[in-house]
């Protein structure tokens, strides 16, 4: 029997052309104007009802099935923005814009959802409504949150939502999905430590904020090692340090500025980490004669898959890719993802699609990265299969529909 993946392979070449065009013209958060035009144009050409304007550049396509009697609706989401990076690889479709690059594969995600939309619009082999959601500003700006606040699920009331992300560390043809936390909350901390500047040869007459900063950085590592349970997870990373005085070897500066990130999975751990970062920083600075100013900003919440939908997504993956190609116990990652906002208001699952490194042969956010075009039919077909399996037509694909419902009820 022909699968959605087989169907998408019929226009794989078209999708590759779209993906590479998007790669050549990357756009940053909330400026995805060209990308939005391309997405809306492709959907319109397919006869899909198109809605624009959510979060500025967001696009939503509405695809009714052969029947809508079930009243059920499924949301499928892709992100569209790029990273503020300079592409170093030489390839025909490299970025044409310095300082902007699709180094995380959002060009591939957008293309795969366009492929799924084409399949769903051509076959309509489901009972319900599929919403294809093209979201801006995943990398920075929380475009998912903005779309929701702009009325995404009031206008397009999906019962469940799904998204996937390419994963270079996973071989092509494999899927990883699990219930519970899969990506972390992404909080940011900015610390200014003030001392008293002076001559490097007379440190006793100064309060050296560099020494204070060094002790603060070391002490903050106790959040993970001594404040959070060993079976829980937290990362506190100070990633940047600069002083108010540079370029001179014998001047103790007045201030040191630190930037860092705090990553957690659980709400309780998130609150504990913030409290301890504030207490440790202020306490260590005071003990050494300095003063600390702390700005702690909440970023994306953790991405948490609902149990039933994660089990359902895994069951669909097993039918599409084979049971041996579905990873059920992949470790969560401390990276962040603003699909988390969708999962705070709707049940659903965030899935990792193996791409094995692609032509770039490297990890995400690398200046040599490129999406692996070979996996486009796999991702597009899988997204389409999720919609079909969640909204089966009566009297067709009875075995699959029955199996799906049993698995979902057991989960």
N, C-alpha and C positions, 0 to 999 in steps of 0.2 A: 504494500500500500504506500502511496506517495505521502511523504511527510511534509510539514511546512518547510523544513530545511531543504528538501529536494525541490520544492516549488521555488524557493528563493534562489537556488542555484541557477535557475533559468534566467535571472537578470543580475547575476553576480557582477558581471562586467560593468553594468550601469552603476551599481552601487560603489564599486571601486573608484569609478570616475568621480562620483559625488564626494566620497571620502577624501580623495586626494585634493580635490578643489577646496574643500573646507580646510584641509591641512595647510594649503598655500595661503589662505586668507584668514588667519586666526584673529579672534576678537575677544577683548577682555570683558570682565564682568559688567553687565548692564549696557554694553555697547555692541551687542551681537546683532547689529542691524542687517548686515549682509546675510549672515547665517539665517536669521529669522525670515528674510525674504525668500531665500532658497527653500527653506523648510515649507513655508506657506505655499510657495509656488508648486512644489512637488505634490503636496497634499491636495491642492486645488485641481491639479491635472488629473489626479486619481478620482475626482468627484467627491472628495471628503469635505465635510463641513468644517470650515476653519474659523477659529477665534483667535484674535491677537490682542495684545496690550497688557495682559497680566504681567506684573513686574517689569513693565516697559517693553521688553523684547520677547516675552514668553509667547509660545504658540501652543494651542490645544486643537487637536483634530477629533471630531466626533464620528465614530463608525458604528452604525447600528447593524446588528446581525440580520440574518435571514428572517429571524423573528425577534421580537423584544418582549414577548409575553412573560418571560421570567421576571422582568423588572430589574435584573441584576446588571451591575456595571463594574468593569475592571479598569483601573488606571495603569498605564505603562509609561514610565518616565525615562527621559534621557537628558543629560546636561550638555550645554552648547559652548561654554566659554573656554578660553585658553589660559595659559600661565604667562606672567611677565618675565619670560626667559628668552635668551637669544639662541636660536638653533645653530648648532655647530656642524651637523652632518651635511654632507653634500649629496643631494638626491634631486631628481627632476622636480619633485613636488615639495621641496623645502619651503619654509615660510618666506613670504615676500615682504615681511614686515620685521625689521630689527626690533628686538626686545619683546616680541610676542611669538608664542609657540604653542602648538598642541602637544605638550609633553606628557599628558596624562590620558590621552586617548578619547577625549570627548568628541573629537571628530568622528571616531569610530562608533561611539555610543549613539550619536545623532543619526549616523548612516544606518546603523542596525535597526533603530526604531522606525526610520523611513521604510526600510525593507519589510519590517513587520506590518506597518500600516498598509503597504501595497498588497501584501498577501491577504490581510484581513479584508481589505476593500474588494479584492478580486474574488474571494471565495465566500465571504459572509457565512462561514460554517459555524455559527454560534447563535445562541438565543440570549440576547441582551445587548449591551452597548459597551464598546471599547473606547476609552479615552486615551489618545496618544499625547503625552505631555512633554513638550520641549522646553526645558527650564534654563533660564540664564543664571549666571553668577553662582556657580557651585564653589569655585575655588576661593572666592572671597566675596562677602556681601550677603550671603544667605539668601540667594534667590528663591530657594524653596519656601522659606519662611515668608518672603514677600509675596509670592504667588498665593499662598494660603491666606494671608491677611487681605489680599486683594479679592478674595472670594472664590478661589479655585474650586474647592469642594462644595461650595454652595451652588455654583453654576454647573459644575460637573460632578455630581454626587457619586463618586466611585465607592463601591463597598469594600474594595481591597486594592492595594497598590503594589507594584513590583518594579524593580530596577536591577540592572546588572552593571558590573564594572569589569573591564578587562584586567587580567592579572598575569603579568609576565612570568611570575614564579611558578605558574601552573601550566602544565602542558596543554597544547591545543586539543580540543575535544573533551576536556574535563570541566566539570562544574563543581564549585564548592558552595554549600549552603548549610546553615545551621540555625537553630532557634537561639534566642537570647542576644546578648551584645555581640556585635560583629565589628564595630568600629567605635572609637572613643570620643568622649567629649573633648573639645579643643579650646581650653581657656588660655588666656594670654596674661603675662605679668610684665609690668614695666616698673623698675625700681631705680630711684635716684638716691644715692648715698652721699650725704654732704659731710665734709670734714673741715679742715682748716689748712689751706695751702701754705707752702713754705719751701725752704731750701732743702734739697735732697741730702745735703751734708749735715743738716741740723734737724733731724726728724723729731727730736724731743720737743721742739718748739711748734710743731705742727700736729694736726690730727689727720693721719694719712688715710684717705678714703679708699685707696687701692688695697691696703692691708685689710680694711674693714670688709670690702667687697669680696676679697679672697676667702675670708672666714664665713661670710654669708653664703657664698656659693657652695662651700664644703658643708656647712651646717644644713643647707636645704636638702642635701641628699639623705638626711635622716628621716624626711617625710616618708620615703619609700622603705627605708631599712628599719625604722624604729617606731613609726606612727601608724602604719597601715599593715593589716594582717598579711603574713607571708603568702596566703592563698589568694589574696586580692591583688589588684594591679593598679599601679600609679606610676607615672613618669613626671619628674620635675627636671626640666632641662633649661639651664641658662645658656643661651645660644649667642649672645652678643654682649661685649663689654667695651665701652669707650669712655675716655676721661675728658674733663673740661680743658685739659692742657695736653697737647701732643707735640711731638717734634723736638722736645728738649729733654736732655738726659738728666738734668739735676733739679727739676722743679716738681715738687709734690703738688698735685692738683687740688682744687677745692671740692670737686665732685666726680663721682663715677656713675655712669648710667648702664643699667643692665636690662636686657630683654630676654624673655624666656617663655616657655610653654608648659602647661600642666595638662596631663592626659589621664582620664579616668573612665571607668565604665559604669560605676554605681553612683546614684545620687548622694548617698551617705558619704562615700569616699570623696566625691567631688567637694562636698561642703567641708569635710575634715581637711582636705588638702589646702583649700583656700585659707582656712583659719590658721593652720600651722605655718603656711608660707608667710602670712602677715605677722604672726607672733615671733617666729624665728628671725625674720629679717629685722624687725624693729628691736627685738631683744639683743641680738648680736651687735647691731650697730650701736645701740646705747651703751652696751658693756665696754665697747672700745672707744667711746667718746664721740661717736658720730650720730647722725640723724638720718633715718630712712623715710623716704616718701614712696608709697606703694600704690600703684594703680593695677587693680585686678579686674580683668574684663572677661565676662562669660562669653564663650564662643558657641560653636555648634554643640547640641546635646549628643549623647551617645546614640549610635545607630543600633536599634534593638529590634530584631525580627520577632514577630509574634509566632507562637509555637505552631498553631494550626497551619498558617500560611507558609511557614518554612518547611514543614513536612509535605505540604502540597507541592511547593516548588521543587522539592527534592524528588517527589514521585513523578512529576512531569519530566524532570531531567533524566530520570532513569529510563523512561520510555523513549526519549529522544536520543540520548547518548549511550545508554546501556548502564546497568547498575554498577559495573566495575569502574565507570568513569565519573561517578558522583562521590565527592568527598563530603562526608557528614561531620567530620570532627576536626576541620581546619581551625587552627588557632585564630582568635580574634586579632585584629591589628590595631595598634595605637594611633593609626591615621584617623582623620576625621572626614565626615561626609554629611552634606546638608540634606540628603534624603531622610536623615534623622527626623527632620520636622514633619515630613509626610507620615512617618511611622509613629509619631506622637499622637496623631489624630485619626489615623486609619490603620487597620491591620494590614500586614504585608510582609514582604521579604526582600532583602538586598542580597544579590547573588554575585559570585565571582566567576567569570568566564576565563578559562585558560587561554592564553595567547602565546605562551612560550617565548616571549621576547621579540618576535617579529623581526623585521629587517634590521632594526637598530640593535637587537641582541642585548638590550639593557633594561634597567628598571624604570619605573615611572619617575617623572620629574627630572630626567636626565637630558642634557642638551643634545644627545644623539638618539633619543627615543623615536620610534615610529610605531604606529599601530599595525598589527598583523592583518592584512586584508584577507588572508585565507579563512579567518574565523567569522567574517561578516555573515555568511549564510547560517552559521551555527547560532550566533547570538540573535539574529533576526528571526530565525525559525523557532527558537526557544521562546522568545517573547510572544510570538504569535500563538504558539502552543499553549502557553499559560492562559491566554484569553479564551481560547477554544475549550480547554479542559475545565476552566472555571465556569463556563457558560455553555454547556453542551446542548445541542439541538435534540429535541425529543424525536425518537425514532431513528436517529443516526448515531453512529459510533457508540452504540449502546454499551458495549463491553468497557470501552474506555471511560465513558461517563459514569457507569456504575462503579468501576474501580476507583475513579477519582473521588466520588462522593464517600465511598467507604473509607478510603484513606484519610480524607479530611475529617470525617466524623470520629474515627479512632484517635487521630492526632489531638 
